[in-house]
Every structure is written in structure tokens, then in C-alpha cells.
Amino acid sequence: MLLLTFFIGIILNAMGYIPPGNINLTVAQLAINKGMRQVWYFILSFSCVEVFFTFGMMRFARWAMSDINPNEAVSEVRLSTLVDCFMIVMFLVMGTITWKNRKKVPKTTNKKEDKRSGSLLYGLILGVLNPVQIPFWLFFGNYVILHQWIQTDYLSLVIFSLGSGVGSSLALYVYAHFATYIQEKFALSSLIINKSIAIFLFVLAAYLVVKQLIVIL
């Protein structure tokens, strides 16, 4: 049962990172600009945060889904709107940073000054500032619990959370590997890829803005 719980955690969280978002696009950019070593530092730190985040959300899931509605107003503002507003700001900031740095030459050296602390810290920060995972775990966490796919004792949730960390690591590694493959296969420059990532982040922000405008109107 615990082994099944572990694999459910892997599959469920890996599925959550299939749609393009700020995390997997960041990993793709790191792979192209700084190399796979820096990607691994980012993935490991991010996934460690993901383990603790998943555990907390799974403990919170049943109560939250029974008492909190994503469309419920918080000071007359819907919870889902607050999450979207945060993501709009994040997409715009990351898109702007990526666009400004689009012409920088990639650094893939193995010198000591090529410190891993930057990627580790970046992974920790984005692991904490990842509000998209809140509605994801509120829905799917409650789903697997109500369907009794996993147990809710501490050991089962720890195993599930570890599987979640492995799932995010695998999904993000695939994104990074795919990004480098695309670059090599089609001989794309880092400038083109950075511009594409920046534009895609702006598109995601625009989509969320339009989505909220439709809801308001």
C-alpha cells in the first residue's frame, strides 16, 4: 500500500507540471543558459520544498475543501482571483527579467565562481512562491483521499509527499532535457529561446488577465 502511495504521489505531481508554467519554463531557461548542473541544483532545492508543501497541503486538503470554496470571497475578492493576480505579477516579472537578459551569453563554465548557491536559492524561492499548487492540491489531494487511494496517517502522507518530490524532479528534468534537445536539434540560439520564453510568460499573464475580465464582466 505504501509503495502504491509513493507511485501515486509521483504520477500526480508529475502531471501537474506538464502544462507550461513559470517553474518548468524557468528550468528550460536554466538548462539552456547555465547547463544541466545548475538545473539539478534548482530541481533538488525546489523538490525539497515541494515535499514539505505537499505534506502540509494534504493535511489541510479535506478540511479546506469542505470549508473553503475557491470562489468564496475574501474581503469581497475571490480566492481564485487572488491566486491569479499573484501569478499575473509573477509571470510579468519573470517575463520582463527574461526579456532584459535575452542577449546575455550563456555561462556553462565549471569554475568555482559558477556557484551552485544561486540555483539552489532560486529553487527554494520559487518552491515557496508557487501558489498554483494550492488549488491543485486542494482538488487532487481531496480527490485521492475521498476515493481512498491513499491513507491519511502521517507515514502514508510522508511517503506520498516524497513521491510528489520525485514526481516534480522527473517532470522538470524532462523539460530541461527537452529544452537542450530542441536547442541542439534545431540549432537555436539562446537569444531566440529566451525571447520565446519571455513572450510565452507574457501570454500566460495576458490569459489570466482576460480570464478575470470575463469573470468580472
C-alpha positions in Angstrom: 0.0 0.0 0.0 2.8 2.4 0.8 4.6 1.6 -2.5 1.3 2.4 -4.3 1.0 5.6 -2.3 4.6 6.6 -3.4 3.8 6.0 -7.0 0.5 7.9 -6.9 2.5 10.8 -5.5 5.0 10.6 -8.3 2.3 10.4 -11.1 0.0 13.0 -9.7 2.6 15.7 -9.2 4.4 15.0 -12.4 1.1 15.5 -14.2 0.8 18.9 -12.5 4.0 20.1 -14.2 3.1 19.0 -17.8 1.3 22.3 -18.7 3.8 25.1 -19.3 4.2 27.4 -16.4 6.7 29.6 -14.6 8.5 26.6 -13.0 9.1 24.4 -16.0 9.9 27.4 -18.2 12.5 28.5 -15.6 14.1 25.1 -15.7 14.2 25.1 -19.5 15.9 28.6 -19.4 18.4 27.4 -16.8 19.2 24.3 -18.9 20.0 26.5 -22.0 21.8 29.4 -20.3 23.7 27.7 -17.4 23.7 23.9 -18.1 22.3 20.8 -16.6 24.4 21.0 -13.4 22.7 24.2 -12.4 19.4 22.7 -13.4 19.9 19.8 -10.9 20.7 22.3 -8.1 17.5 24.1 -8.8 15.4 20.9 -9.1 16.7 19.4 -5.9 16.1 22.5 -3.8 12.7 23.1 -5.4 11.6 19.5 -4.9 12.7 19.6 -1.2 10.3 22.5 -0.7 7.7 20.6 -2.7 7.8 17.6 -0.3 7.1 19.8 2.7 4.5 21.8 0.8 2.7 18.7 -0.3 2.6 17.3 3.2 1.1 20.4 4.6 -1.5 20.7 1.8 -2.5 17.1 2.1 -3.1 17.5 5.8 -5.1 20.6 5.0 -6.9 19.3 2.0 -10.0 17.6 3.5 -10.8 20.4 5.9 -10.1 23.1 3.3 -12.2 21.6 0.6 -15.1 21.2 3.0 -14.9 24.7 4.4 -13.2 26.8 1.7 -14.6 27.4 -1.8 -12.2 28.7 -4.4 -14.9 31.1 -5.5 -15.5 32.3 -1.9 -14.9 36.0 -1.3 -12.0 37.0 0.9 -12.7 40.7 1.8 -15.1 40.7 -1.3 -12.3 39.2 -3.5 -12.5 35.6 -4.7 -9.7 33.3 -3.5 -9.1 32.1 -7.1 -8.8 35.8 -8.2 -6.1 36.4 -5.6 -4.1 33.4 -6.9 -4.5 34.6 -10.5 -3.4 38.1 -9.6 -0.3 36.8 -7.9 0.5 34.6 -10.9 0.0 37.6 -13.3 2.5 39.6 -11.3 5.0 36.7 -11.3 4.6 36.0 -15.0 5.1 39.7 -15.8 8.2 40.0 -13.6 9.8 36.8 -14.8 9.0 37.6 -18.4 10.5 41.1 -18.1 13.6 39.7 -16.5 14.0 37.1 -19.2 13.5 39.7 -21.9 16.0 42.0 -20.5 18.6 39.2 -20.2 17.8 37.7 -23.6 21.1 38.9 -25.1 23.4 37.7 -22.3 25.9 35.0 -23.3 25.2 31.7 -21.6 27.6 30.7 -18.9 28.3 27.0 -18.7 31.8 27.0 -17.1 32.8 24.7 -14.3 34.9 27.3 -12.5 34.4 27.9 -8.8 32.8 31.3 -9.4 30.0 29.4 -11.1 28.4 28.8 -7.7 25.5 26.5 -7.1 24.1 28.7 -4.4 22.3 30.9 -6.9 20.3 28.0 -8.4 19.7 26.4 -5.0 18.3 29.7 -3.6 16.2 30.3 -6.8 14.7 26.8 -6.4 13.8 27.4 -2.8 12.2 30.8 -3.6 10.1 29.5 -6.4 9.2 26.5 -4.3 7.7 28.8 -1.7 6.2 31.3 -4.2 4.2 28.7 -6.1 0.5 29.5 -5.4 -0.7 27.4 -8.4 0.0 24.3 -6.3 -2.6 25.4 -3.7 -5.7 24.8 -5.8 -4.0 21.8 -7.4 -3.6 20.0 -4.1 -6.9 21.2 -2.7 -8.6 19.5 -5.6 -6.5 16.4 -6.3 -5.4 15.9 -2.7 -9.0 15.8 -1.6 -9.9 13.6 -4.6 -7.3 10.8 -3.8 -8.3 10.9 -0.1 -12.0 10.7 -0.7 -11.5 7.8 -3.2 -9.3 6.1 -0.6 -6.3 5.9 -2.9 -4.1 6.9 -0.1 -4.4 6.8 3.7 -4.3 9.9 5.8 -1.9 8.7 8.6 1.4 10.5 9.0 3.5 7.7 7.4 1.3 7.5 4.3 1.3 11.2 3.8 5.1 11.4 4.3 5.5 8.6 1.6 3.1 10.4 -0.7 4.9 13.7 -0.2 8.3 12.1 -1.0 6.7 10.6 -4.2 5.5 14.1 -5.0 9.0 15.5 -4.8 10.3 12.7 -7.0 7.5 13.4 -9.5 8.3 17.1 -9.7 12.0 16.3 -10.2 11.3 13.9 -13.0 8.9 16.2 -14.8 11.3 19.2 -14.5 14.3 17.1 -15.7 12.3 16.1 -18.8 11.6 19.7 -19.5 15.2 20.7 -19.1 16.4 17.8 -21.3 13.8 18.6 -23.9 14.9 22.2 -24.0 18.5 21.4 -24.6 17.5 18.7 -27.2 15.4 21.3 -29.1 18.2 23.8 -29.0 20.8 21.3 -30.3 18.4 19.7 -32.8 17.3 22.9 -34.5 20.5 24.9 -33.7 18.5 27.6 -31.9 20.4 30.4 -30.2 19.9 31.2 -26.5 18.6 34.6 -27.7 15.7 33.0 -29.6 14.8 30.7 -26.8 15.0 33.4 -24.1 12.7 35.6 -26.3 10.3 32.8 -26.8 10.1 32.0 -23.0 9.6 35.7 -22.2 6.8 36.0 -24.8 5.2 32.9 -23.5 5.2 34.2 -19.9 3.6 37.4 -21.2 1.0 35.4 -23.0 0.2 33.4 -19.8 -0.2 36.7 -17.9 -2.5 38.1 -20.6 -4.6 34.9 -20.5 -5.1 35.3 -16.7 -6.0 39.0 -17.2 -8.6 38.1 -19.9 -9.9 35.3 -17.7 -10.5 37.6 -14.8 -12.1 40.3 -17.0 -14.5 37.7 -18.3 -15.4 36.7 -14.8 -15.9 40.3 -13.7 -17.9 41.2 -16.7 
